[in-house]
Structure formats: C-alpha cells, structure tokens
Amino acid sequence: MKTAIAIGLCFVGAQLFAQRIDSKSVPAAAKAALEKSFQVTDAKWEKEGEDFEAEFKKNGKEMSVIFAASGVMVGTEEEIAKTDLPRNAQEVIQKEYAGYKLEATNKVTDKGVIKYEAEIVKGGSSYKLSFDIDGKLLKKEQEKEDGD
C-alpha cells in the first residue's frame, strides 16, 4: 500500500540510508521508549543514520516513530484521515491539483515541528505534497512507481 511507502520518508535525509534490522540490534532504551509511549512491543525496525525507526499499526493506522539510541523520541509519522489535513492544504489540492486522487495523508512531527503530507495520483503521475501546520505548500516531490 502506498501509505506504507510514505512512512518514514519525511525524516531528515536519513531515509536514503535506512536498513531493516532485527529488533535484537535495537538499543534497549529505544525499545523501552516505544513500549512506554505507544504500548507497542512488536514493530519493524530500521536503522536511520544514528537513529532507530519503529514501524507499526496503532488503532488500525500506520505509524512510525524515530528514536535516538538513548530512547529520546526524534519524530513521528502517522496516517490521518484525509479530512484531518489543514483546511488550506485541502483547498490547495482541490484547486491546484483538480483531477488528482488523494491517496494517503500523514501527520509528521520532526524535532517538534509539525508538517502534513498528502500523496496524490492522476494517471501514471504520483506526487507527495508537504504542507506546514497552516496548510501552506512547502514541497512537491514526484513519486517513483515501484509496483505497489
């Protein structure tokens, strides 16, 4: 699913070097922080630079959380309802991307800064749009098709 592809893609350049790792390789502090903060003990882990990303489902929605080795939470990304995008972001999509289908929406928190992502598709074109908390378009990236 496209939502799974979006998970973790917005975190500071490290996503290019993410490697799936066994949970035994994750520092105990990071695993304990995940369990304490999200009541999750079964997650898929990736190494992202010096940090560790946990991917899991919470209340039926995709979520990912990045922890430093010390257990400090660095950022989160969670699937949200399309109607939970800021109103201005919804208007930008409706006006500037008429005819595109809104496939997935996420709320991203990176070092305390909240952003929103929307994946839109029309024909063979797919884009990831990034918005600030007020719904101002910050970035438009063309997504590559990978067979999902």
Contacts in CASP RR format, 6 or more apart in sequence:
PFRMAT RR
TARGET T0000
AUTHOR 0000-0000-0000
METHOD contacts of the structure
MODEL  1
MKTAIAIGLCFVGAQLFAQRIDSKSVPAAAKAALEKSFQVTDAKWEKEGE
DFEAEFKKNGKEMSVIFAASGVMVGTEEEIAKTDLPRNAQEVIQKEYAGY
KLEATNKVTDKGVIKYEAEIVKGGSSYKLSFDIDGKLLKKEQEKEDGD
1 148 0 8 1.000
2 103 0 8 1.000
2 104 0 8 1.000
2 119 0 8 1.000
2 126 0 8 1.000
2 148 0 8 1.000
3 62 0 8 1.000
3 79 0 8 1.000
3 103 0 8 1.000
3 104 0 8 1.000
3 106 0 8 1.000
3 119 0 8 1.000
4 55 0 8 1.000
4 62 0 8 1.000
4 148 0 8 1.000
5 143 0 8 1.000
5 146 0 8 1.000
5 148 0 8 1.000
6 77 0 8 1.000
6 104 0 8 1.000
6 106 0 8 1.000
6 117 0 8 1.000
6 119 0 8 1.000
6 128 0 8 1.000
7 55 0 8 1.000
7 62 0 8 1.000
7 63 0 8 1.000
7 64 0 8 1.000
7 77 0 8 1.000
7 106 0 8 1.000
8 15 0 8 1.000
8 18 0 8 1.000
8 53 0 8 1.000
8 55 0 8 1.000
8 64 0 8 1.000
8 66 0 8 1.000
8 77 0 8 1.000
9 15 0 8 1.000
9 117 0 8 1.000
9 128 0 8 1.000
10 77 0 8 1.000
10 106 0 8 1.000
10 108 0 8 1.000
10 110 0 8 1.000
10 115 0 8 1.000
10 117 0 8 1.000
10 130 0 8 1.000
11 48 0 8 1.000
11 53 0 8 1.000
11 66 0 8 1.000
11 74 0 8 1.000
11 75 0 8 1.000
11 77 0 8 1.000
11 108 0 8 1.000
11 110 0 8 1.000
12 110 0 8 1.000
14 48 0 8 1.000
14 49 0 8 1.000
14 51 0 8 1.000
15 48 0 8 1.000
17 48 0 8 1.000
17 49 0 8 1.000
18 46 0 8 1.000
18 47 0 8 1.000
18 48 0 8 1.000
18 49 0 8 1.000
18 53 0 8 1.000
19 46 0 8 1.000
19 47 0 8 1.000
20 44 0 8 1.000
20 45 0 8 1.000
20 46 0 8 1.000
21 45 0 8 1.000
21 46 0 8 1.000
21 47 0 8 1.000
21 52 0 8 1.000
22 45 0 8 1.000
23 31 0 8 1.000
23 43 0 8 1.000
23 45 0 8 1.000
25 45 0 8 1.000
25 47 0 8 1.000
26 45 0 8 1.000
26 52 0 8 1.000
26 54 0 8 1.000
27 52 0 8 1.000
27 69 0 8 1.000
27 70 0 8 1.000
27 71 0 8 1.000
29 67 0 8 1.000
29 69 0 8 1.000
29 70 0 8 1.000
29 71 0 8 1.000
30 52 0 8 1.000
30 54 0 8 1.000
30 67 0 8 1.000
30 68 0 8 1.000
30 69 0 8 1.000
30 70 0 8 1.000
30 71 0 8 1.000
31 41 0 8 1.000
32 71 0 8 1.000
33 67 0 8 1.000
33 71 0 8 1.000
33 72 0 8 1.000
33 73 0 8 1.000
34 40 0 8 1.000
34 41 0 8 1.000
34 43 0 8 1.000
34 54 0 8 1.000
34 65 0 8 1.000
34 67 0 8 1.000
35 41 0 8 1.000
37 65 0 8 1.000
37 73 0 8 1.000
38 56 0 8 1.000
38 58 0 8 1.000
38 63 0 8 1.000
38 65 0 8 1.000
40 54 0 8 1.000
40 56 0 8 1.000
40 58 0 8 1.000
42 56 0 8 1.000
43 54 0 8 1.000
43 55 0 8 1.000
43 56 0 8 1.000
44 54 0 8 1.000
44 55 0 8 1.000
44 56 0 8 1.000
45 52 0 8 1.000
45 53 0 8 1.000
45 54 0 8 1.000
45 55 0 8 1.000
46 52 0 8 1.000
46 53 0 8 1.000
46 55 0 8 1.000
47 53 0 8 1.000
48 66 0 8 1.000
50 68 0 8 1.000
50 69 0 8 1.000
51 66 0 8 1.000
51 67 0 8 1.000
51 68 0 8 1.000
51 69 0 8 1.000
51 74 0 8 1.000
52 66 0 8 1.000
52 67 0 8 1.000
52 68 0 8 1.000
52 69 0 8 1.000
53 64 0 8 1.000
53 65 0 8 1.000
53 66 0 8 1.000
53 67 0 8 1.000
54 64 0 8 1.000
54 65 0 8 1.000
54 66 0 8 1.000
54 67 0 8 1.000
55 62 0 8 1.000
55 63 0 8 1.000
55 64 0 8 1.000
56 63 0 8 1.000
56 64 0 8 1.000
57 63 0 8 1.000
58 78 0 8 1.000
61 78 0 8 1.000
61 79 0 8 1.000
61 80 0 8 1.000
62 78 0 8 1.000
62 79 0 8 1.000
63 76 0 8 1.000
63 77 0 8 1.000
63 78 0 8 1.000
63 79 0 8 1.000
64 76 0 8 1.000
64 77 0 8 1.000
64 78 0 8 1.000
65 73 0 8 1.000
65 75 0 8 1.000
65 76 0 8 1.000
65 77 0 8 1.000
66 73 0 8 1.000
66 74 0 8 1.000
66 75 0 8 1.000
66 76 0 8 1.000
67 73 0 8 1.000
67 74 0 8 1.000
68 74 0 8 1.000
74 110 0 8 1.000
74 111 0 8 1.000
75 108 0 8 1.000
75 109 0 8 1.000
75 110 0 8 1.000
75 111 0 8 1.000
75 112 0 8 1.000
76 107 0 8 1.000
76 108 0 8 1.000
76 109 0 8 1.000
77 106 0 8 1.000
77 107 0 8 1.000
77 108 0 8 1.000
77 109 0 8 1.000
77 117 0 8 1.000
78 106 0 8 1.000
78 107 0 8 1.000
79 104 0 8 1.000
79 105 0 8 1.000
79 106 0 8 1.000
80 105 0 8 1.000
80 106 0 8 1.000
80 107 0 8 1.000
80 116 0 8 1.000
81 105 0 8 1.000
82 90 0 8 1.000
82 102 0 8 1.000
82 105 0 8 1.000
82 118 0 8 1.000
83 90 0 8 1.000
84 105 0 8 1.000
84 107 0 8 1.000
85 93 0 8 1.000
85 105 0 8 1.000
85 116 0 8 1.000
85 118 0 8 1.000
85 131 0 8 1.000
85 135 0 8 1.000
86 116 0 8 1.000
86 131 0 8 1.000
86 133 0 8 1.000
86 134 0 8 1.000
86 135 0 8 1.000
87 135 0 8 1.000
88 131 0 8 1.000
88 134 0 8 1.000
88 135 0 8 1.000
88 136 0 8 1.000
89 116 0 8 1.000
89 118 0 8 1.000
89 129 0 8 1.000
89 131 0 8 1.000
89 135 0 8 1.000
89 137 0 8 1.000
92 129 0 8 1.000
92 131 0 8 1.000
92 135 0 8 1.000
92 137 0 8 1.000
93 100 0 8 1.000
93 102 0 8 1.000
93 118 0 8 1.000
93 120 0 8 1.000
93 129 0 8 1.000
96 137 0 8 1.000
97 120 0 8 1.000
97 122 0 8 1.000
97 127 0 8 1.000
97 129 0 8 1.000
99 122 0 8 1.000
100 120 0 8 1.000
100 121 0 8 1.000
100 122 0 8 1.000
100 125 0 8 1.000
100 127 0 8 1.000
101 120 0 8 1.000
101 121 0 8 1.000
101 122 0 8 1.000
102 118 0 8 1.000
102 119 0 8 1.000
102 120 0 8 1.000
103 119 0 8 1.000
103 120 0 8 1.000
103 121 0 8 1.000
103 126 0 8 1.000
104 117 0 8 1.000
104 118 0 8 1.000
104 119 0 8 1.000
105 116 0 8 1.000
105 117 0 8 1.000
105 118 0 8 1.000
105 119 0 8 1.000
106 116 0 8 1.000
106 117 0 8 1.000
106 118 0 8 1.000
107 114 0 8 1.000
107 115 0 8 1.000
107 116 0 8 1.000
108 114 0 8 1.000
108 115 0 8 1.000
108 116 0 8 1.000
108 117 0 8 1.000
109 115 0 8 1.000
114 133 0 8 1.000
115 130 0 8 1.000
115 131 0 8 1.000
115 132 0 8 1.000
115 133 0 8 1.000
115 138 0 8 1.000
116 130 0 8 1.000
116 131 0 8 1.000
116 132 0 8 1.000
116 133 0 8 1.000
116 135 0 8 1.000
117 128 0 8 1.000
117 129 0 8 1.000
117 130 0 8 1.000
117 131 0 8 1.000
118 128 0 8 1.000
118 129 0 8 1.000
118 131 0 8 1.000
119 126 0 8 1.000
119 127 0 8 1.000
119 128 0 8 1.000
119 129 0 8 1.000
119 143 0 8 1.000
120 126 0 8 1.000
120 127 0 8 1.000
120 129 0 8 1.000
121 127 0 8 1.000
124 145 0 8 1.000
125 142 0 8 1.000
126 142 0 8 1.000
126 143 0 8 1.000
126 145 0 8 1.000
127 140 0 8 1.000
127 141 0 8 1.000
127 142 0 8 1.000
127 143 0 8 1.000
128 139 0 8 1.000
128 140 0 8 1.000
128 141 0 8 1.000
128 143 0 8 1.000
129 137 0 8 1.000
129 139 0 8 1.000
129 140 0 8 1.000
130 137 0 8 1.000
130 138 0 8 1.000
130 139 0 8 1.000
130 140 0 8 1.000
130 141 0 8 1.000
131 137 0 8 1.000
131 138 0 8 1.000
132 138 0 8 1.000
END
